[in-house]
Every structure is written in structure tokens, then in C-alpha cells.
Amino acid sequence: MIIVKSEEEIDLLREPCRIVRDCLDFVGERIRAGMTTKEVDALVYDFITANGAEPSCLGYYGYPASACVSVNEVVVHGIPSERVLREGDIVSVDLCAYKNGFHGDGARTFRIGEVSPEKDKLVRVTEECFFKGVEGLKAGTPLYDIGYKVQKHAEANGFSVIRDYTGHGIGREMHEDPSVTNTGKRGTGPRLPANCVICVEPMIALGTWRVRILADGWTAVMQDGKSAAHYENTLVVREDGVEILTL
């Protein structure tokens, strides 16, 4: 069931979403070659808690960190570790903050120094896929129009779209209905109601879309070892468009 939020609830959502936005900016200004992914996670934990919020990911179904920090071939749910970031890497940082009884969620893929042209294009197109996906989105839009537009733009640029993971509704729970796929048939799916809050998060890959899960039960890597990128925002569907809370 898609949960419609009141204006009062949306106002409460604004603060955790602001913290997510600012935390991603904070990390983006500091992430660099020579850091470990665990040091990136420490930046996230310190920023979120300093802003009076809780990192939603920490302890979620046993997840051991405050952020998912996914390097190159890791598409999502990379557990922070002693892995050292190197020049030419791309690094996705996915984080959530909980405050006022609500969660905010967002992700960015950062370039570490100078990256290859194909990685640079991958990061750029993944972000573009988000904006293509929400273009024209408003109350009454069929859900799978989002995925249709994401998939069309990714594949037109020679990339593939991850099927195994999706966006989602968000609010008092970090994951609510609906599942927001990054593929889909135009004109199908439930029509989105005004004041529903969703996370749209394209996950796009250089090669195959197929992934495998490592022995830790979390880390999702591309089967072919090629890189993937991730970009996510939390938004409110309005009568006449969208309000993006993490931008």
C-alpha cells in the first residue's frame, strides 16, 4: 500500500532529508585517494550524529555501518572496511538519516581524482537517469513510467540497468511501498498519489546488469567485474510535479 503523507509529516521529513543532502555534500568535499572506506563511513556517522539525527543504516538487519560505501565493481551495500581508495576509482556513498520520526535517503557516486572516460560517462549518465526518470512525474503518473525513462536513457548511452535492486517508498520506515524499479513498461503500474514520498535511485553498469552477493551477505558486485554507479534522491510527488527533498 502506498502511504500518502500529510503536509505536517512532509515538514517533519524535511530535516532528515536536509541532513542527508548536506552529509553527501560534506563527504563529497573530503573524499580522496588514500582514504579507507571505513574513514568515509566515519565522516558519515560524525556528520549525522552532530546534526542530532541517527544513521538509519547502522544496525539495520544487522548492517554494521552508517553508510554503504561501494567502490567500482560494487554496485550497492559495500560494507566499509580497510579498502583504500585509489586514483581512478568511482565510489558510491548511500546513506540515510533518521530524525523527527522519519527517514531521509540519498546516494551519490564520487570520482576519485581523474577517472577513465568510460567511468566518467557512467557517473554522469547515472545522474542523468534520475532526472530523466522524474521528468514529468506528478500525481497520477503510472509508477513504471519512471523505470521506463531510466532504462531508455541508460541503454541509449550503452549501459545496462541493475534489476536486482530498486528504489522505494520512505517515511516512518526506511523502506515502504512502492518498489520503484529502474526498468518498466510505459503506462503501467499503480498511479502515484499526491503526497506520496519515494526514493528514485538508478543503479547503472558498464557491462552486464547481473550481480552476485559476497559471503558477507550484503556486498553486491557486478558478475563481470565492471564498474557500476548509483544516484538517489528522496522526493514528494505533488499534483503538478515533484519536490526533491535531498537537493
Phi and psi restraints in degrees (value plus and minus 20) as a CYANA .aco file:
   2 ILE   PHI     -99.6   -59.6
   2 ILE   PSI     102.5   142.5
   3 ILE   PHI    -109.2   -69.2
   3 ILE   PSI     105.1   145.1
   4 VAL   PHI    -110.8   -70.8
   4 VAL   PSI     111.1   151.1
   5 LYS   PHI    -114.3   -74.3
   5 LYS   PSI     128.3   168.3
   6 SER   PHI     -98.9   -58.9
   6 SER   PSI     145.7   185.7
   7 GLU   PHI     -82.7   -42.7
   7 GLU   PSI     -53.1   -13.1
   8 GLU   PHI     -85.2   -45.2
   8 GLU   PSI     -61.0   -21.0
   9 GLU   PHI     -88.0   -48.0
   9 GLU   PSI     -59.0   -19.0
  10 ILE   PHI     -83.7   -43.7
  10 ILE   PSI     -57.7   -17.7
  11 ASP   PHI     -82.8   -42.8
  11 ASP   PSI     -57.1   -17.1
  12 LEU   PHI     -89.1   -49.1
  12 LEU   PSI     -50.2   -10.2
  13 LEU   PHI     -89.3   -49.3
  13 LEU   PSI     -45.4    -5.4
  14 ARG   PHI     -79.9   -39.9
  14 ARG   PSI     -59.3   -19.3
  15 GLU   PHI     -86.9   -46.9
  15 GLU   PSI     -72.0   -32.0
  16 PRO   PHI     -81.4   -41.4
  16 PRO   PSI     -52.9   -12.9
  17 CYS   PHI     -89.3   -49.3
  17 CYS   PSI     -57.0   -17.0
  18 ARG   PHI     -82.3   -42.3
  18 ARG   PSI     -61.4   -21.4
  19 ILE   PHI     -83.5   -43.5
  19 ILE   PSI     -62.0   -22.0
  20 VAL   PHI     -79.8   -39.8
  20 VAL   PSI     -69.3   -29.3
  21 ARG   PHI     -76.8   -36.8
  21 ARG   PSI     -70.6   -30.6
  22 ASP   PHI     -87.3   -47.3
  22 ASP   PSI     -54.4   -14.4
  23 CYS   PHI     -86.8   -46.8
  23 CYS   PSI     -61.9   -21.9
  24 LEU   PHI     -83.4   -43.4
  24 LEU   PSI     -59.3   -19.3
  25 ASP   PHI     -84.3   -44.3
  25 ASP   PSI     -61.9   -21.9
  26 PHE   PHI     -80.5   -40.5
  26 PHE   PSI     -66.5   -26.5
  27 VAL   PHI     -85.6   -45.6
  27 VAL   PSI     -62.6   -22.6
  28 GLY   PHI     -80.6   -40.6
  28 GLY   PSI     -50.9   -10.9
  29 GLU   PHI     -96.9   -56.9
  29 GLU   PSI     -37.3     2.7
  30 ARG   PHI    -135.9   -95.9
  30 ARG   PSI     -42.0    -2.0
  31 ILE   PHI     -85.7   -45.7
  31 ILE   PSI     117.9   157.9
  32 ARG   PHI    -181.8  -141.8
  32 ARG   PSI     145.5   185.5
  33 ALA   PHI     -80.4   -40.4
  33 ALA   PSI     122.2   162.2
  34 GLY   PHI      78.3   118.3
  34 GLY   PSI     -39.8     0.2
  35 MET   PHI     -96.9   -56.9
  35 MET   PSI     132.7   172.7
  36 THR   PHI    -112.3   -72.3
  36 THR   PSI     140.3   180.3
  37 THR   PHI     -86.4   -46.4
  37 THR   PSI     -45.7    -5.7
  38 LYS   PHI     -87.9   -47.9
  38 LYS   PSI     -55.0   -15.0
  39 GLU   PHI     -87.8   -47.8
  39 GLU   PSI     -54.6   -14.6
  40 VAL   PHI     -83.0   -43.0
  40 VAL   PSI     -64.0   -24.0
  41 ASP   PHI     -81.4   -41.4
  41 ASP   PSI     -57.3   -17.3
  42 ALA   PHI     -84.0   -44.0
  42 ALA   PSI     -57.4   -17.4
  43 LEU   PHI     -79.2   -39.2
  43 LEU   PSI     -63.3   -23.3
  44 VAL   PHI     -84.6   -44.6
  44 VAL   PSI     -68.7   -28.7
  45 TYR   PHI     -79.2   -39.2
  45 TYR   PSI     -67.1   -27.1
  46 ASP   PHI     -83.9   -43.9
  46 ASP   PSI     -61.0   -21.0
  47 PHE   PHI     -87.8   -47.8
  47 PHE   PSI     -67.2   -27.2
  48 ILE   PHI     -83.4   -43.4
  48 ILE   PSI     -66.1   -26.1
  49 THR   PHI     -90.4   -50.4
  49 THR   PSI     -53.0   -13.0
  50 ALA   PHI     -85.3   -45.3
  50 ALA   PSI     -41.5    -1.5
  51 ASN   PHI    -116.9   -76.9
  51 ASN   PSI      -3.3    36.7
  52 GLY   PHI      54.3    94.3
  52 GLY   PSI      -0.7    39.3
  53 ALA   PHI    -136.4   -96.4
  53 ALA   PSI     155.0   195.0
  54 GLU   PHI    -135.6   -95.6
  54 GLU   PSI     121.5   161.5
  55 PRO   PHI     -93.7   -53.7
  55 PRO   PSI      91.8   131.8
  56 SER   PHI     -81.2   -41.2
  56 SER   PSI     -51.6   -11.6
  57 CYS   PHI     -90.0   -50.0
  57 CYS   PSI     -51.0   -11.0
  58 LEU   PHI     -84.7   -44.7
  58 LEU   PSI      94.4   134.4
  59 GLY   PHI      66.4   106.4
  59 GLY   PSI     -21.4    18.6
  60 TYR   PHI     -87.5   -47.5
  60 TYR   PSI      90.8   130.8
  61 TYR   PHI      31.3    71.3
  61 TYR   PSI      13.1    53.1
  62 GLY   PHI      67.3   107.3
  62 GLY   PSI     -15.1    24.9
  63 TYR   PHI     -82.6   -42.6
  63 TYR   PSI     112.8   152.8
  64 PRO   PHI    -111.8   -71.8
  64 PRO   PSI     -10.7    29.3
  65 ALA   PHI    -161.1  -121.1
  65 ALA   PSI     153.5   193.5
  66 SER   PHI    -109.0   -69.0
  66 SER   PSI     -37.7     2.3
  67 ALA   PHI    -163.1  -123.1
  67 ALA   PSI     139.1   179.1
  68 CYS   PHI    -116.5   -76.5
  68 CYS   PSI     102.9   142.9
  69 VAL   PHI    -141.0  -101.0
  69 VAL   PSI      85.0   125.0
  70 SER   PHI    -137.0   -97.0
  70 SER   PSI      98.7   138.7
  71 VAL   PHI    -125.4   -85.4
  71 VAL   PSI     108.0   148.0
  72 ASN   PHI      34.5    74.5
  72 ASN   PSI    -122.0   -82.0
  73 GLU   PHI     -96.1   -56.1
  73 GLU   PSI     -30.2     9.8
  74 VAL   PHI    -103.7   -63.7
  74 VAL   PSI     100.2   140.2
  75 VAL   PHI    -108.3   -68.3
  75 VAL   PSI     -63.8   -23.8
  76 VAL   PHI    -168.5  -128.5
  76 VAL   PSI     142.8   182.8
  77 HIS   PHI      44.2    84.2
  77 HIS   PSI      10.6    50.6
  78 GLY   PHI     -89.7   -49.7
  78 GLY   PSI     101.3   141.3
  79 ILE   PHI     -98.4   -58.4
  79 ILE   PSI     104.4   144.4
  80 PRO   PHI     -75.8   -35.8
  80 PRO   PSI     120.8   160.8
  81 SER   PHI    -173.0  -133.0
  81 SER   PSI    -181.8  -141.8
  82 GLU   PHI    -107.5   -67.5
  82 GLU   PSI     -10.9    29.1
  83 ARG   PHI     -80.7   -40.7
  83 ARG   PSI     108.8   148.8
  84 VAL   PHI    -113.8   -73.8
  84 VAL   PSI     111.6   151.6
  85 LEU   PHI     -94.4   -54.4
  85 LEU   PSI     118.5   158.5
  86 ARG   PHI    -144.9  -104.9
  86 ARG   PSI     134.0   174.0
  87 GLU   PHI     -70.6   -30.6
  87 GLU   PSI     110.6   150.6
  88 GLY   PHI      76.0   116.0
  88 GLY   PSI     -29.1    10.9
  89 ASP   PHI     -93.2   -53.2
  89 ASP   PSI     135.7   175.7
  90 ILE   PHI    -136.7   -96.7
  90 ILE   PSI     120.8   160.8
  91 VAL   PHI    -153.3  -113.3
  91 VAL   PSI      98.9   138.9
  92 SER   PHI    -111.5   -71.5
  92 SER   PSI     110.0   150.0
  93 VAL   PHI    -138.4   -98.4
  93 VAL   PSI      96.2   136.2
  94 ASP   PHI    -137.3   -97.3
  94 ASP   PSI     104.1   144.1
  95 LEU   PHI    -165.1  -125.1
  95 LEU   PSI     137.4   177.4
  96 CYS   PHI    -154.4  -114.4
  96 CYS   PSI     127.1   167.1
  97 ALA   PHI    -146.6  -106.6
  97 ALA   PSI     122.7   162.7
  98 TYR   PHI    -138.6   -98.6
  98 TYR   PSI     101.5   141.5
  99 LYS   PHI    -177.7  -137.7
  99 LYS   PSI     130.2   170.2
 100 ASN   PHI      41.3    81.3
 100 ASN   PSI       1.7    41.7
 101 GLY   PHI      63.5   103.5
 101 GLY   PSI     -12.0    28.0
 102 PHE   PHI    -155.3  -115.3
 102 PHE   PSI     137.8   177.8
 103 HIS   PHI    -127.2   -87.2
 103 HIS   PSI     125.0   165.0
 104 GLY   PHI    -138.2   -98.2
 104 GLY   PSI     131.4   171.4
 105 ASP   PHI    -165.1  -125.1
 105 ASP   PSI     119.1   159.1
 106 GLY   PHI    -183.7  -143.7
 106 GLY   PSI     140.5   180.5
 107 ALA   PHI    -168.8  -128.8
 107 ALA   PSI     128.9   168.9
 108 ARG   PHI    -158.5  -118.5
 108 ARG   PSI     132.1   172.1
 109 THR   PHI    -130.0   -90.0
 109 THR   PSI     103.2   143.2
 110 PHE   PHI    -124.0   -84.0
 110 PHE   PSI     124.3   164.3
 111 ARG   PHI    -111.1   -71.1
 111 ARG   PSI     112.7   152.7
 112 ILE   PHI    -118.6   -78.6
 112 ILE   PSI      85.3   125.3
 113 GLY   PHI      44.3    84.3
 113 GLY   PSI    -164.2  -124.2
 114 GLU   PHI    -108.6   -68.6
 114 GLU   PSI     102.6   142.6
 115 VAL   PHI    -127.4   -87.4
 115 VAL   PSI     147.1   187.1
 116 SER   PHI     -85.3   -45.3
 116 SER   PSI     135.8   175.8
 117 PRO   PHI     -76.5   -36.5
 117 PRO   PSI     -57.7   -17.7
 118 GLU   PHI     -90.3   -50.3
 118 GLU   PSI     -56.8   -16.8
 119 LYS   PHI     -88.7   -48.7
 119 LYS   PSI     -59.6   -19.6
 120 ASP   PHI     -80.5   -40.5
 120 ASP   PSI     -65.8   -25.8
 121 LYS   PHI     -84.5   -44.5
 121 LYS   PSI     -60.4   -20.4
 122 LEU   PHI     -77.8   -37.8
 122 LEU   PSI     -67.6   -27.6
 123 VAL   PHI     -82.8   -42.8
 123 VAL   PSI     -64.1   -24.1
 124 ARG   PHI     -83.9   -43.9
 124 ARG   PSI     -66.4   -26.4
 125 VAL   PHI     -88.6   -48.6
 125 VAL   PSI     -53.9   -13.9
 126 THR   PHI     -81.8   -41.8
 126 THR   PSI     -64.0   -24.0
 127 GLU   PHI     -83.7   -43.7
 127 GLU   PSI     -63.0   -23.0
 128 GLU   PHI     -78.9   -38.9
 128 GLU   PSI     -56.8   -16.8
 129 CYS   PHI     -79.5   -39.5
 129 CYS   PSI     -57.4   -17.4
 130 PHE   PHI     -79.4   -39.4
 130 PHE   PSI     -71.3   -31.3
 131 PHE   PHI     -89.7   -49.7
 131 PHE   PSI     -52.6   -12.6
 132 LYS   PHI     -84.3   -44.3
 132 LYS   PSI     -61.6   -21.6
 133 GLY   PHI     -82.5   -42.5
 133 GLY   PSI     -55.3   -15.3
 134 VAL   PHI    -117.9   -77.9
 134 VAL   PSI     -20.4    19.6
 135 GLU   PHI     -83.5   -43.5
 135 GLU   PSI     103.8   143.8
 136 GLY   PHI      59.6    99.6
 136 GLY   PSI     -20.6    19.4
 137 LEU   PHI     -90.1   -50.1
 137 LEU   PSI     111.2   151.2
 138 LYS   PHI    -181.3  -141.3
 138 LYS   PSI     155.0   195.0
 139 ALA   PHI     -73.8   -33.8
 139 ALA   PSI     113.6   153.6
 140 GLY   PHI      76.5   116.5
 140 GLY   PSI     -30.1     9.9
 141 THR   PHI     -89.2   -49.2
 141 THR   PSI     113.2   153.2
 142 PRO   PHI     -83.2   -43.2
 142 PRO   PSI     116.1   156.1
 143 LEU   PHI     -73.0   -33.0
 143 LEU   PSI     -64.9   -24.9
 144 TYR   PHI     -98.3   -58.3
 144 TYR   PSI     -21.8    18.2
 145 ASP   PHI     -81.5   -41.5
 145 ASP   PSI     -52.6   -12.6
 146 ILE   PHI     -82.0   -42.0
 146 ILE   PSI     -73.6   -33.6
 147 GLY   PHI     -83.6   -43.6
 147 GLY   PSI     -56.2   -16.2
 148 TYR   PHI     -77.4   -37.4
 148 TYR   PSI     -66.3   -26.3
 149 LYS   PHI     -90.6   -50.6
 149 LYS   PSI     -58.9   -18.9
 150 VAL   PHI     -80.1   -40.1
 150 VAL   PSI     -70.7   -30.7
 151 GLN   PHI     -82.6   -42.6
 151 GLN   PSI     -63.4   -23.4
 152 LYS   PHI     -79.2   -39.2
 152 LYS   PSI     -64.8   -24.8
 153 HIS   PHI     -90.7   -50.7
 153 HIS   PSI     -61.5   -21.5
 154 ALA   PHI     -82.9   -42.9
 154 ALA   PSI     -68.3   -28.3
 155 GLU   PHI     -91.3   -51.3
 155 GLU   PSI     -50.0   -10.0
 156 ALA   PHI     -84.2   -44.2
 156 ALA   PSI     -42.8    -2.8
 157 ASN   PHI    -119.6   -79.6
 157 ASN   PSI     -11.3    28.7
 158 GLY   PHI      66.5   106.5
 158 GLY   PSI      -6.4    33.6
 159 PHE   PHI    -128.3   -88.3
 159 PHE   PSI     147.8   187.8
 160 SER   PHI    -133.6   -93.6
 160 SER   PSI     140.3   180.3
 161 VAL   PHI    -132.8   -92.8
 161 VAL   PSI     106.2   146.2
 162 ILE   PHI     -83.8   -43.8
 162 ILE   PSI     108.8   148.8
 163 ARG   PHI    -114.1   -74.1
 163 ARG   PSI     -46.3    -6.3
 164 ASP   PHI     -94.2   -54.2
 164 ASP   PSI     -39.6     0.4
 165 TYR   PHI    -148.2  -108.2
 165 TYR   PSI     129.6   169.6
 166 THR   PHI    -159.3  -119.3
 166 THR   PSI     149.0   189.0
 167 GLY   PHI     -95.5   -55.5
 167 GLY   PSI    -192.0  -152.0
 168 HIS   PHI    -188.4  -148.4
 168 HIS   PSI     143.5   183.5
 169 GLY   PHI     -91.9   -51.9
 169 GLY   PSI     142.3   182.3
 170 ILE   PHI    -173.1  -133.1
 170 ILE   PSI     133.4   173.4
 171 GLY   PHI     154.3   194.3
 171 GLY   PSI    -136.8   -96.8
 172 ARG   PHI     -88.5   -48.5
 172 ARG   PSI     -43.4    -3.4
 173 GLU   PHI    -131.5   -91.5
 173 GLU   PSI     130.1   170.1
 174 MET   PHI     -87.9   -47.9
 174 MET   PSI     -54.0   -14.0
 175 HIS   PHI    -145.4  -105.4
 175 HIS   PSI      97.7   137.7
 176 GLU   PHI    -147.1  -107.1
 176 GLU   PSI     151.8   191.8
 177 ASP   PHI     -89.4   -49.4
 177 ASP   PSI     130.6   170.6
 178 PRO   PHI    -114.3   -74.3
 178 PRO   PSI     147.7   187.7
 179 SER   PHI     -99.6   -59.6
 179 SER   PSI     104.8   144.8
 180 VAL   PHI    -124.2   -84.2
 180 VAL   PSI      74.2   114.2
 181 THR   PHI     -93.6   -53.6
 181 THR   PSI     138.1   178.1
 182 ASN   PHI    -121.2   -81.2
 182 ASN   PSI      -9.1    30.9
 183 THR   PHI    -153.1  -113.1
 183 THR   PSI     143.7   183.7
 184 GLY   PHI     145.4   185.4
 184 GLY   PSI     143.9   183.9
 185 LYS   PHI    -116.2   -76.2
 185 LYS   PSI     106.7   146.7
 186 ARG   PHI     -77.8   -37.8
 186 ARG   PSI     119.3   159.3
 187 GLY   PHI      62.3   102.3
 187 GLY   PSI     -11.1    28.9
 188 THR   PHI    -137.8   -97.8
 188 THR   PSI     147.1   187.1
 189 GLY   PHI      72.7   112.7
 189 GLY   PSI     146.4   186.4
 190 PRO   PHI     -82.5   -42.5
 190 PRO   PSI     127.6   167.6
 191 ARG   PHI    -100.7   -60.7
 191 ARG   PSI     110.3   150.3
 192 LEU   PHI     -93.7   -53.7
 192 LEU   PSI     110.2   150.2
 193 PRO   PHI    -102.5   -62.5
 193 PRO   PSI     135.2   175.2
 194 ALA   PHI     -80.0   -40.0
 194 ALA   PSI     121.8   161.8
 195 ASN   PHI      51.3    91.3
 195 ASN   PSI      -1.2    38.8
 196 CYS   PHI    -104.2   -64.2
 196 CYS   PSI     130.6   170.6
 197 VAL   PHI    -138.9   -98.9
 197 VAL   PSI     104.5   144.5
 198 ILE   PHI    -153.1  -113.1
 198 ILE   PSI     139.6   179.6
 199 CYS   PHI    -129.9   -89.9
 199 CYS   PSI     100.7   140.7
 200 VAL   PHI    -123.0   -83.0
 200 VAL   PSI     104.8   144.8
 201 GLU   PHI    -165.9  -125.9
 201 GLU   PSI      62.7   102.7
 202 PRO   PHI     -77.0   -37.0
 202 PRO   PSI     115.0   155.0
 203 MET   PHI    -144.6  -104.6
 203 MET   PSI      92.8   132.8
 204 ILE   PHI    -145.3  -105.3
 204 ILE   PSI     123.7   163.7
 205 ALA   PHI    -147.5  -107.5
 205 ALA   PSI     134.3   174.3
 206 LEU   PHI     -91.0   -51.0
 206 LEU   PSI     -56.5   -16.5
 207 GLY   PHI    -136.0   -96.0
 207 GLY   PSI    -144.7  -104.7
 208 THR   PHI     -84.3   -44.3
 208 THR   PSI     139.0   179.0
 209 TRP   PHI    -110.7   -70.7
 209 TRP   PSI     -24.2    15.8
 210 ARG   PHI    -100.7   -60.7
 210 ARG   PSI     118.9   158.9
 211 VAL   PHI    -143.2  -103.2
 211 VAL   PSI     145.6   185.6
 212 ARG   PHI    -156.5  -116.5
 212 ARG   PSI     134.5   174.5
 213 ILE   PHI    -122.3   -82.3
 213 ILE   PSI     111.5   151.5
 214 LEU   PHI     -93.1   -53.1
 214 LEU   PSI     152.9   192.9
 215 ALA   PHI     -83.0   -43.0
 215 ALA   PSI     -39.5     0.5
 216 ASP   PHI     -92.7   -52.7
 216 ASP   PSI     -27.1    12.9
 217 GLY   PHI      63.1   103.1
 217 GLY   PSI     -22.7    17.3
 218 TRP   PHI    -140.8  -100.8
 218 TRP   PSI     -72.2   -32.2
 219 THR   PHI     -84.9   -44.9
 219 THR   PSI      99.4   139.4
 220 ALA   PHI    -122.7   -82.7
 220 ALA   PSI      97.8   137.8
 221 VAL   PHI    -137.8   -97.8
 221 VAL   PSI     133.1   173.1
 222 MET   PHI     -89.4   -49.4
 222 MET   PSI     114.5   154.5
 223 GLN   PHI     -80.8   -40.8
 223 GLN   PSI     -52.3   -12.3
 224 ASP   PHI    -110.6   -70.6
 224 ASP   PSI     -19.3    20.7
 225 GLY   PHI      57.8    97.8
 225 GLY   PSI     -16.7    23.3
 226 LYS   PHI    -104.5   -64.5
 226 LYS   PSI     144.6   184.6
 227 SER   PHI     -97.0   -57.0
 227 SER   PSI     137.9   177.9
 228 ALA   PHI    -158.0  -118.0
 228 ALA   PSI     140.3   180.3
 229 ALA   PHI    -154.1  -114.1
 229 ALA   PSI     142.8   182.8
 230 HIS   PHI    -166.7  -126.7
 230 HIS   PSI     114.9   154.9
 231 TYR   PHI    -164.9  -124.9
 231 TYR   PSI     111.0   151.0
 232 GLU   PHI    -165.9  -125.9
 232 GLU   PSI     122.2   162.2
 233 ASN   PHI    -158.1  -118.1
 233 ASN   PSI     134.6   174.6
 234 THR   PHI    -115.0   -75.0
 234 THR   PSI     113.2   153.2
 235 LEU   PHI    -162.1  -122.1
 235 LEU   PSI     136.6   176.6
 236 VAL   PHI    -123.4   -83.4
 236 VAL   PSI     110.6   150.6
 237 VAL   PHI    -103.4   -63.4
 237 VAL   PSI     102.7   142.7
 238 ARG   PHI    -131.2   -91.2
 238 ARG   PSI     150.8   190.8
 239 GLU   PHI     -79.0   -39.0
 239 GLU   PSI     -53.3   -13.3
 240 ASP   PHI    -139.1   -99.1
 240 ASP   PSI      -6.3    33.7
 241 GLY   PHI     137.8   177.8
 241 GLY   PSI    -169.1  -129.1
 242 VAL   PHI    -148.9  -108.9
 242 VAL   PSI     133.2   173.2
 243 GLU   PHI    -138.5   -98.5
 243 GLU   PSI      91.9   131.9
 244 ILE   PHI    -108.8   -68.8
 244 ILE   PSI      94.7   134.7
 245 LEU   PHI    -104.5   -64.5
 245 LEU   PSI     -37.7     2.3
 246 THR   PHI    -126.5   -86.5
 246 THR   PSI      -0.3    39.7
